[in-house]
């Protein structure tokens, strides 16, 4: 009976953490859509998809942010958790402090336009 309770707690915690991660991407998506952008998930068949992405532990999804002319203005990398994102940066010998403005919980944005980064951060 005690083992069943422990398993149930682990399942609940895992589900909660998954929903929290999805919720943040949902919030970011809403902010971009409010500003007139479109957010689309990247398929593995897409020409910009790199095989290295498959080797990135904890990488859950990759999204494009498109402007009104369907031009890509950013890519968002969604990790399974904040720890998975930190571990990925650590594996690349990257100081997380140098990239703080590109990180929002379990999400990392690749963008050069400060307006895009501000939307991503909710500013």
Buried (B, 14 or more C-beta within 10 A) or exposed (E): EEEEEEEEEEEEEEEEBEEEBBEBBEEBBEBBEEEEBEBEEBEEEEEEEEEEEEEBEBBBBBBBBBBEEEEEBBBBBBBBBBEBBBBBBEEEEEEEEEEEBBBBBBBBBEBEEEEBBBBBBEE
